[in-house]
Amino acid sequence: MASYWGMMEEAFANLTAAVTTINTPLPTGIDERTLLACLRGEISDERWRVHVQALFDEVDVSVLHNLVIDRLVTFQELSNAIDAWHLLSSDNERWIRQMASFSVGRPDAEGAGRSRQP
């Protein structure tokens, strides 16, 4: 079984992959901490809107799903971010809203500190 820090590194690597995808075509980049703050509603600076839009339009849904599995954000936070950033026509909006509508419970032992492998 992998160590807690190893699994946290895996979660961070997934987030970094999302940020890399977002930043590639843009003249200025966003960092992981800022992106998470934008998704959680802690930052609403319009200069980050295009980055948040790219997350929902350009990043594969499996990466978004892993962000939730790793407990970096929740589906509800993603859904709220879509509303807050006025991204109502984003490619992954429907899926995120469906996932946010489910009440998903998970023991604290499952999250960023757990392996994705059975």
DSSP file (Angstrom, degrees, kcal/mol; ACC not computed):
  #  RESIDUE AA STRUCTURE BP1 BP2  ACC     N-H-->O    O-->H-N    N-H-->O    O-->H-N    TCO  KAPPA ALPHA  PHI   PSI    X-CA   Y-CA   Z-CA
    1    1 A M              0   0    0      0, 0.0   113,-0.0     0, 0.0     2,-0.0   0.000 360.0 360.0 360.0 134.7    0.0    0.0    0.0
    2    2 A A        -     0   0    0      1,-0.1   113,-0.1     2,-0.1     2,-0.0  -0.298 360.0-101.5 -70.7 155.3    1.3    3.4   -1.0
    3    3 A S     >  -     0   0    0      1,-0.1     4,-2.1   111,-0.0     5,-0.2  -0.312  28.7-110.3 -73.8 161.0    2.1    6.0    1.7
    4    4 A Y  H  > S+     0   0    0      1,-0.2     4,-2.3     2,-0.2     5,-0.2   0.919 120.5  49.2 -55.5 -46.2   -0.2    8.9    2.5
    5    5 A W  H  > S+     0   0    0      1,-0.2     4,-2.3     2,-0.2    -1,-0.2   0.860 107.3  55.0 -66.9 -34.5    2.3   11.3    1.0
    6    6 A G  H  > S+     0   0    0      2,-0.2     4,-1.6     1,-0.2    -1,-0.2   0.900 110.3  45.9 -62.9 -39.8    2.6    9.2   -2.1
    7    7 A M  H  X S+     0   0    0     -4,-2.1     4,-2.2     2,-0.2    -2,-0.2   0.860 110.0  53.4 -72.3 -35.1   -1.1    9.3   -2.7
    8    8 A M  H  X S+     0   0    0     -4,-2.3     4,-2.6     1,-0.2    -2,-0.2   0.889 107.4  52.7 -64.1 -37.4   -1.2   13.1   -2.0
    9    9 A E  H  X S+     0   0    0     -4,-2.3     4,-2.5     2,-0.2    -2,-0.2   0.885 107.3  52.0 -63.1 -38.2    1.5   13.4   -4.7
   10   10 A E  H  X S+     0   0    0     -4,-1.6     4,-1.9     2,-0.2    -2,-0.2   0.916 110.2  48.1 -63.5 -43.3   -0.7   11.5   -7.0
   11   11 A A  H  X S+     0   0    0     -4,-2.2     4,-1.9   101,-0.2    -2,-0.2   0.919 113.2  47.7 -62.2 -44.2   -3.6   13.8   -6.3
   12   12 A F  H  X S+     0   0    0     -4,-2.6     4,-2.8     1,-0.2    -2,-0.2   0.866 108.1  55.4 -66.2 -36.0   -1.4   16.8   -6.8
   13   13 A A  H  X S+     0   0    0     -4,-2.5     4,-2.2     2,-0.2    -1,-0.2   0.889 107.0  50.5 -63.9 -38.6   -0.1   15.3  -10.1
   14   14 A N  H  X S+     0   0    0     -4,-1.9     4,-1.8     2,-0.2    -2,-0.2   0.919 111.9  47.2 -63.3 -43.7   -3.6   15.0  -11.4
   15   15 A L  H  X S+     0   0    0     -4,-1.9     4,-2.4     1,-0.2    -2,-0.2   0.906 110.9  51.9 -63.3 -42.4   -4.2   18.7  -10.5
   16   16 A T  H  X S+     0   0    0     -4,-2.8     4,-2.6     1,-0.2    -1,-0.2   0.877 106.4  54.2 -63.0 -38.0   -1.0   19.7  -12.1
   17   17 A A  H  X S+     0   0    0     -4,-2.2     4,-2.1     2,-0.2    -1,-0.2   0.906 109.1  48.5 -62.0 -41.4   -2.0   17.8  -15.3
   18   18 A A  H  X S+     0   0    0     -4,-1.8     4,-2.3     2,-0.2    -2,-0.2   0.932 112.2  48.1 -63.2 -45.6   -5.3   19.8  -15.4
   19   19 A V  H  X S+     0   0    0     -4,-2.4     4,-2.8     1,-0.2    11,-0.2   0.886 109.7  52.7 -64.0 -39.3   -3.4   23.1  -14.9
   20   20 A T  H  X S+     0   0    0     -4,-2.6     4,-1.7     2,-0.2    -1,-0.2   0.922 110.0  48.3 -62.0 -44.4   -0.9   22.2  -17.6
   21   21 A T  H  < S+     0   0    0     -4,-2.1    -2,-0.2     1,-0.2    -1,-0.2   0.917 114.3  46.6 -61.1 -44.1   -3.8   21.6  -20.0
   22   22 A I  H  < S+     0   0    0     -4,-2.3     4,-0.3     1,-0.2    -2,-0.2   0.924 115.3  44.8 -63.3 -46.4   -5.4   24.8  -19.1
   23   23 A N  H >< S+     0   0    0     -4,-2.8     3,-1.1     1,-0.2    -1,-0.2   0.727  89.9  86.2 -75.4 -23.6   -2.2   26.9  -19.4
   24   24 A T  T 3< S+     0   0    0     -4,-1.7    -1,-0.2     1,-0.3    -2,-0.1   0.876  99.2  30.2 -51.1 -51.6   -0.9   25.5  -22.6
   25   25 A P  T 3  S+     0   0    0      0, 0.0    -1,-0.3     0, 0.0    -2,-0.1   0.554 105.0  91.6 -87.4  -3.2   -2.8   27.8  -25.1
   26   26 A L  S <  S-     0   0    0     -3,-1.1     3,-0.0    -4,-0.3    -4,-0.0  -0.644  71.8-136.1 -98.2 147.4   -3.0   30.9  -22.8
   27   27 A P  S    S+     0   0    0      0, 0.0     2,-0.4     0, 0.0    -1,-0.1   0.817  94.1  36.5 -69.8 -29.9   -0.5   33.7  -22.5
   28   28 A T  S    S-     0   0    0     -3,-0.0     2,-0.2     0, 0.0    -2,-0.0  -0.958  82.6-137.5-123.2 145.4   -0.6   33.8  -18.7
   29   29 A G        -     0   0    0     -2,-0.4     2,-0.3    -5,-0.0    -9,-0.1  -0.560   0.9-141.1-101.3 162.7   -0.8   30.7  -16.5
   30   30 A I        -     0   0    0    -11,-0.2     2,-0.2    -2,-0.2    -7,-0.1  -0.891  20.2-133.9-113.6 148.5   -2.7   29.9  -13.4
   31   31 A D     >  -     0   0    0     -2,-0.3     4,-2.4     1,-0.1     5,-0.2  -0.577  26.3-104.5 -99.7 169.8   -1.2   27.8  -10.6
   32   32 A E  H  > S+     0   0    0      1,-0.2     4,-2.5     2,-0.2     5,-0.2   0.898 117.8  50.2 -60.4 -45.0   -2.8   24.9   -8.7
   33   33 A R  H  > S+     0   0    0      1,-0.2     4,-2.1     2,-0.2    -1,-0.2   0.902 111.9  47.6 -63.1 -42.1   -3.7   26.9   -5.6
   34   34 A T  H  > S+     0   0    0      2,-0.2     4,-2.3     1,-0.2    -1,-0.2   0.907 110.7  51.8 -66.9 -41.7   -5.3   29.7   -7.5
   35   35 A L  H  X S+     0   0    0     -4,-2.4     4,-2.3     1,-0.2    -2,-0.2   0.942 110.4  48.0 -60.2 -47.5   -7.4   27.3   -9.6
   36   36 A L  H  X S+     0   0    0     -4,-2.5     4,-2.1     1,-0.2     6,-0.2   0.901 110.7  51.7 -60.6 -40.1   -8.6   25.5   -6.5
   37   37 A A  H  X>S+     0   0    0     -4,-2.1     5,-2.5     1,-0.2     6,-1.3   0.881 109.2  50.8 -64.1 -37.8   -9.5   28.9   -4.9
   38   38 A C  H ><5S+     0   0    0     -4,-2.3     3,-0.7     4,-0.2    -1,-0.2   0.902 112.1  46.9 -64.6 -40.8  -11.4   29.9   -8.0
   39   39 A L  H 3<5S+     0   0    0     -4,-2.3    42,-0.2     1,-0.2    -2,-0.2   0.819 111.9  50.1 -71.5 -31.2  -13.4   26.6   -7.9
   40   40 A R  H 3<5S-     0   0    0     -4,-2.1    -1,-0.2    -5,-0.2    -2,-0.2   0.476 116.3-111.1 -87.5  -2.5  -14.1   26.9   -4.2
   41   41 A G  T <<5S+     0   0    0     -3,-0.7    -3,-0.2    -4,-0.5    -4,-0.1   0.635  87.2 117.0  83.7  14.3  -15.4   30.4   -4.5
   42   42 A E  S   <S+     0   0    0     -5,-2.5     2,-0.4    -6,-0.2    -4,-0.2   0.696  77.0  37.7 -86.6 -20.8  -12.5   32.0   -2.6
   43   43 A I        +     0   0    0     -6,-1.3    -2,-0.2    -9,-0.1    -1,-0.2  -0.995  52.3 168.7-131.1 136.0  -11.3   34.0   -5.7
   44   44 A S        +     0   0    0     -2,-0.4     2,-0.3    -3,-0.1     5,-0.1   0.133  24.2 146.7-132.0  19.9  -13.6   35.7   -8.2
   45   45 A D    >   -     0   0    0      1,-0.2     3,-2.3     2,-0.1     4,-0.2  -0.431  48.3-137.4 -62.5 121.9  -11.0   37.9  -10.1
   46   46 A E  G >  S+     0   0    0      1,-0.3     3,-1.7    -2,-0.3     4,-0.4   0.708  96.0  75.4 -56.8 -23.7  -12.2   38.0  -13.8
   47   47 A R  G 3  S+     0   0    0      1,-0.3    -1,-0.3     2,-0.1     3,-0.2   0.739  95.9  50.7 -64.0 -18.7   -8.7   37.5  -15.1
   48   48 A W  G <> S+     0   0    0     -3,-2.3     4,-2.2     1,-0.2     3,-0.5   0.479  82.5  94.8 -94.3  -3.6   -9.0   33.8  -14.1
   49   49 A R  H <> S+     0   0    0     -3,-1.7     4,-2.9     1,-0.2     5,-0.2   0.903  82.5  51.4 -56.3 -45.6  -12.3   33.3  -15.9
   50   50 A V  H  > S+     0   0    0     -4,-0.4     4,-2.1     1,-0.2    -1,-0.2   0.843 110.0  51.1 -63.0 -32.4  -10.7   32.0  -19.1
   51   51 A H  H  > S+     0   0    0     -3,-0.5     4,-1.9     2,-0.2    -1,-0.2   0.916 111.3  46.1 -69.9 -43.9   -8.7   29.5  -17.1
   52   52 A V  H  X S+     0   0    0     -4,-2.2     4,-1.7     2,-0.2    -2,-0.2   0.913 112.0  52.4 -65.0 -41.7  -11.8   28.2  -15.2
   53   53 A Q  H  X S+     0   0    0     -4,-2.9     4,-1.8     1,-0.2     5,-0.2   0.917 107.7  52.0 -57.9 -43.9  -13.6   28.0  -18.5
   54   54 A A  H  X>S+     0   0    0     -4,-2.1     4,-3.4     1,-0.2     5,-0.9   0.864 103.4  58.3 -63.4 -36.0  -10.8   26.0  -20.0
   55   55 A L  H  X5S+     0   0    0     -4,-1.9     4,-0.9     1,-0.2    -1,-0.2   0.941 112.7  39.1 -57.3 -46.5  -11.0   23.5  -17.0
   56   56 A F  H  <5S+     0   0    0     -4,-1.7    36,-1.0     1,-0.2    -1,-0.2   0.733 127.5  33.8 -78.3 -22.2  -14.6   22.8  -17.9
   57   57 A D  H  <5S+     0   0    0     -4,-1.8    -2,-0.2    -5,-0.2    -3,-0.2   0.783 127.3  29.1-101.9 -32.1  -14.1   22.7  -21.6
   58   58 A E  H  <5S+     0   0    0     -4,-3.4     2,-0.4    -5,-0.2    -3,-0.2   0.682  96.9  85.4-107.7 -22.4  -10.6   21.4  -22.3
   59   59 A V  S  <<S-     0   0    0     -5,-0.9     5,-0.1    -4,-0.9   -41,-0.1  -0.686  84.9-107.7 -88.9 134.3   -9.8   19.0  -19.4
   60   60 A D    >>  -     0   0    0     -2,-0.4     4,-1.5     1,-0.1     3,-1.2  -0.259  23.3-121.6 -59.7 142.5  -11.0   15.5  -19.7
   61   61 A V  H 3> S+     0   0    0      1,-0.3     4,-2.7     2,-0.2     5,-0.2   0.789 111.1  63.4 -57.9 -29.8  -13.9   14.5  -17.5
   62   62 A S  H 3> S+     0   0    0      2,-0.2     4,-2.1     1,-0.2    -1,-0.3   0.856 101.7  50.7 -65.0 -33.4  -11.8   11.8  -15.9
   63   63 A V  H <> S+     0   0    0     -3,-1.2     4,-1.8     2,-0.2    -2,-0.2   0.918 110.6  48.5 -68.6 -43.7   -9.4   14.4  -14.6
   64   64 A L  H  X S+     0   0    0     -4,-1.5     4,-1.4     1,-0.2    -2,-0.2   0.919 110.9  51.6 -60.4 -43.1  -12.3   16.4  -13.1
   65   65 A H  H  X S+     0   0    0     -4,-2.7     4,-2.7     1,-0.2     3,-0.3   0.909 108.1  51.1 -61.2 -42.7  -13.6   13.2  -11.5
   66   66 A N  H  X S+     0   0    0     -4,-2.1     4,-2.7     1,-0.2    -1,-0.2   0.831 102.3  60.2 -66.3 -31.3  -10.2   12.5  -10.0
   67   67 A L  H  <>S+     0   0    0     -4,-1.8     5,-2.6     2,-0.2     6,-1.1   0.890 111.4  41.5 -60.4 -37.5  -10.1   16.0   -8.5
   68   68 A V  H ><5S+     0   0    0     -4,-1.4     3,-1.9    -3,-0.3    -2,-0.2   0.922 113.2  51.3 -75.0 -45.8  -13.3   15.1   -6.6
   69   69 A I  H 3<5S+     0   0    0     -4,-2.7    -2,-0.2     1,-0.3    -3,-0.2   0.887 109.9  51.1 -57.7 -38.3  -12.2   11.5   -5.7
   70   70 A D  T 3<5S-     0   0    0     -4,-2.7    42,-0.5    -5,-0.2    -1,-0.3   0.436 114.1-123.3 -79.3   1.3   -8.9   13.0   -4.4
   71   71 A R  T < 5S+     0   0    0     -3,-1.9    -3,-0.2     2,-0.3    -2,-0.1   0.791  75.5 126.5  61.0  32.4  -11.1   15.5   -2.3
   72   72 A L  S   <S-     0   0    0     -5,-2.6     2,-0.3     1,-0.3    -4,-0.2   0.798  85.5  -4.9 -82.9 -31.7   -9.5   18.6   -3.8
   73   73 A V  S    S-     0   0    0     -6,-1.1    -1,-0.3   -34,-0.0     2,-0.3  -0.923  73.8-122.9-146.6 169.7  -13.0   19.8   -4.7
   74   74 A T     >  -     0   0    0     -2,-0.3     4,-2.2    -3,-0.1     5,-0.1  -0.756  26.7-114.3-110.9 163.4  -16.5   18.5   -4.5
   75   75 A F  H  > S+     0   0    0     -2,-0.3     4,-2.7     1,-0.2    25,-0.3   0.882 120.0  55.1 -62.0 -36.1  -19.0   18.1   -7.4
   76   76 A Q  H  > S+     0   0    0      2,-0.2     4,-2.8     1,-0.2    -1,-0.2   0.901 106.3  50.0 -64.6 -39.6  -21.1   20.8   -5.6
   77   77 A E  H  > S+     0   0    0      2,-0.2     4,-2.3     1,-0.2    -1,-0.2   0.904 111.1  49.5 -63.9 -39.9  -18.1   23.2   -5.7
   78   78 A L  H  X S+     0   0    0     -4,-2.2     4,-1.9     2,-0.2    -2,-0.2   0.923 112.1  47.8 -63.6 -43.5  -17.7   22.5   -9.4
   79   79 A S  H  X S+     0   0    0     -4,-2.7     4,-1.6     1,-0.2    -2,-0.2   0.915 112.1  49.4 -62.7 -43.5  -21.3   23.1  -10.0
   80   80 A N  H  X S+     0   0    0     -4,-2.8     4,-3.1     1,-0.2    -1,-0.2   0.878 108.1  54.6 -63.0 -37.4  -21.2   26.3   -8.0
   81   81 A A  H  X S+     0   0    0     -4,-2.3     4,-2.6   -42,-0.2    -1,-0.2   0.888 103.0  55.9 -64.5 -38.3  -18.2   27.4   -9.9
   82   82 A I  H  <>S+     0   0    0     -4,-1.9     5,-2.9     1,-0.2     4,-0.2   0.925 113.7  41.1 -58.0 -44.0  -20.0   27.0  -13.2
   83   83 A D  H ><5S+     0   0    0     -4,-1.6     3,-1.2     3,-0.2    -2,-0.2   0.940 115.1  49.7 -68.0 -48.1  -22.7   29.3  -11.9
   84   84 A A  H 3<5S+     0   0    0     -4,-3.1    -2,-0.2     1,-0.3    -1,-0.2   0.854 117.1  40.2 -62.1 -36.4  -20.3   31.8  -10.3
   85   85 A W  T 3<5S-     0   0    0     -4,-2.6    -1,-0.3    -5,-0.2    -2,-0.2   0.362 109.7-122.5 -95.2   4.6  -18.2   32.1  -13.4
   86   86 A H  T < 5 +     0   0    0     -3,-1.2    -3,-0.2    -4,-0.2     3,-0.2   0.934  60.0 147.7  55.4  53.2  -21.2   32.1  -15.7
   87   87 A L    > < +     0   0    0     -5,-2.9     3,-1.9    -6,-0.2    -1,-0.1  -0.321   6.6 146.1-110.5  46.9  -20.1   29.0  -17.7
   88   88 A L  T 3   +     0   0    0      1,-0.3    -1,-0.2    -6,-0.1    -5,-0.1   0.567  70.0  49.0 -69.2  -8.8  -23.5   27.6  -18.5
   89   89 A S  T 3  S+     0   0    0     -3,-0.2    -1,-0.3     4,-0.1    -2,-0.0   0.102  78.8 138.0-115.0  23.2  -22.5   26.3  -21.8
   90   90 A S    X   -     0   0    0     -3,-1.9     3,-1.1     1,-0.1     4,-0.4  -0.336  63.1-117.7 -68.8 152.7  -19.4   24.5  -20.8
   91   91 A D  T 3  S+     0   0    0      1,-0.2     4,-0.2     2,-0.1     3,-0.2   0.813 111.3  37.6 -61.0 -34.3  -18.8   21.0  -22.2
   92   92 A N  T 3> S+     0   0    0    -36,-1.0     4,-2.4     1,-0.2    -1,-0.2   0.322  84.9 105.0-102.9   7.5  -18.9   19.2  -18.9
   93   93 A E  H <> S+     0   0    0     -3,-1.1     4,-2.7     1,-0.2     5,-0.2   0.922  79.2  48.8 -56.4 -50.4  -21.6   21.2  -17.2
   94   94 A R  H  > S+     0   0    0     -4,-0.4     4,-2.3     1,-0.2    -1,-0.2   0.917 113.1  46.8 -59.5 -46.3  -24.4   18.6  -17.6
   95   95 A W  H  > S+     0   0    0     -4,-0.2     4,-2.6     2,-0.2    -1,-0.2   0.926 112.7  49.8 -62.7 -44.8  -22.3   15.8  -16.2
   96   96 A I  H  X S+     0   0    0     -4,-2.4     4,-2.6     1,-0.2    -2,-0.2   0.919 111.1  49.2 -60.9 -44.3  -21.0   17.9  -13.3
   97   97 A R  H  X S+     0   0    0     -4,-2.7     4,-1.4    -5,-0.2    -1,-0.2   0.893 110.7  50.2 -64.8 -39.1  -24.5   18.9  -12.4
   98   98 A Q  H  X S+     0   0    0     -4,-2.3     4,-0.6    -5,-0.2     3,-0.3   0.935 112.8  46.4 -63.0 -44.6  -25.8   15.3  -12.5
   99   99 A M  H >< S+     0   0    0     -4,-2.6     3,-1.0     1,-0.2    -2,-0.2   0.883 110.0  53.7 -65.6 -37.6  -22.9   14.2  -10.2
  100  100 A A  H 3< S+     0   0    0     -4,-2.6    -1,-0.2   -25,-0.3    -2,-0.2   0.778 100.5  62.1 -67.4 -25.9  -23.5   17.1   -7.8
  101  101 A S  H 3< S+     0   0    0     -4,-1.4     2,-0.3    -3,-0.3    -1,-0.2   0.691  89.5  84.5 -75.2 -17.5  -27.2   16.1   -7.5
  102  102 A F  S << S-     0   0    0     -3,-1.0     2,-0.9    -4,-0.6     0, 0.0  -0.643  80.3-131.1 -84.2 141.5  -26.2   12.7   -6.0
  103  103 A S        -     0   0    0     -2,-0.3     2,-0.6     2,-0.0    -2,-0.1  -0.833  30.8-170.6 -90.2 108.2  -25.5   12.5   -2.3
  104  104 A V        -     0   0    0     -2,-0.9     2,-0.4    -4,-0.1    -2,-0.0  -0.893   4.9-170.6-108.3 121.7  -22.2   10.7   -2.2
  105  105 A G        +     0   0    0     -2,-0.6    -2,-0.0     0, 0.0     0, 0.0  -0.862   9.1 169.6-109.6 146.5  -21.0    9.5    1.1
  106  106 A R        -     0   0    0     -2,-0.4    -2,-0.0     4,-0.1     0, 0.0  -0.969  36.9-107.2-154.0 135.6  -17.5    8.1    1.7
  107  107 A P    >   -     0   0    0      0, 0.0     3,-2.3     0, 0.0     0, 0.0  -0.274  34.9-113.7 -59.6 150.7  -15.6    7.2    4.9
  108  108 A D  T 3  S+     0   0    0      1,-0.3     0, 0.0     3,-0.0     0, 0.0   0.746 113.4  72.2 -58.4 -22.7  -12.8    9.6    5.7
  109  109 A A  T 3  S+     0   0    0      3,-0.1     2,-0.5     2,-0.0    -1,-0.3   0.652  90.5  69.4 -69.1 -13.3  -10.3    6.8    5.1
  110  110 A E  S <  S+     0   0    0     -3,-2.3     2,-0.3     4,-0.1    -4,-0.1  -0.907  77.1  66.7-107.0 134.4  -11.1    7.2    1.4
  111  111 A G  S >  S-     0   0    0     -2,-0.5     3,-1.6     4,-0.1   -40,-0.2  -0.978 106.1 -18.6 157.0-147.4   -9.9   10.3   -0.4
  112  112 A A  T 3  S+     0   0    0    -42,-0.5  -101,-0.2    -2,-0.3  -102,-0.2   0.755 130.6  60.6 -62.9 -22.8   -6.5   11.8   -1.3
  113  113 A G  T 3  S+     0   0    0   -106,-0.1     2,-0.3  -105,-0.1    -1,-0.3   0.093  96.0  77.0 -93.0  24.3   -4.9    9.5    1.3
  114  114 A R  S <  S-     0   0    0     -3,-1.6     2,-0.2  -107,-0.1    -4,-0.1  -0.935  82.8-105.8-132.1 157.1   -6.1    6.3   -0.4
  115  115 A S        -     0   0    0     -2,-0.3    -4,-0.1     2,-0.1    -2,-0.1  -0.511  12.0-143.6 -79.9 145.9   -5.0    4.3   -3.4
  116  116 A R  S    S+     0   0    0     -2,-0.2    -1,-0.1     2,-0.0  -109,-0.0   0.625  82.6  85.9 -79.0 -14.3   -7.0    4.3   -6.6
  117  117 A Q              0   0    0      1,-0.1    -2,-0.1     0, 0.0     0, 0.0  -0.665 360.0 360.0 -87.6 141.4   -6.1    0.7   -7.1
  118  118 A P              0   0    0      0, 0.0    -1,-0.1     0, 0.0    -2,-0.0   0.514 360.0 360.0 -66.8 360.0   -8.2   -2.0   -5.4
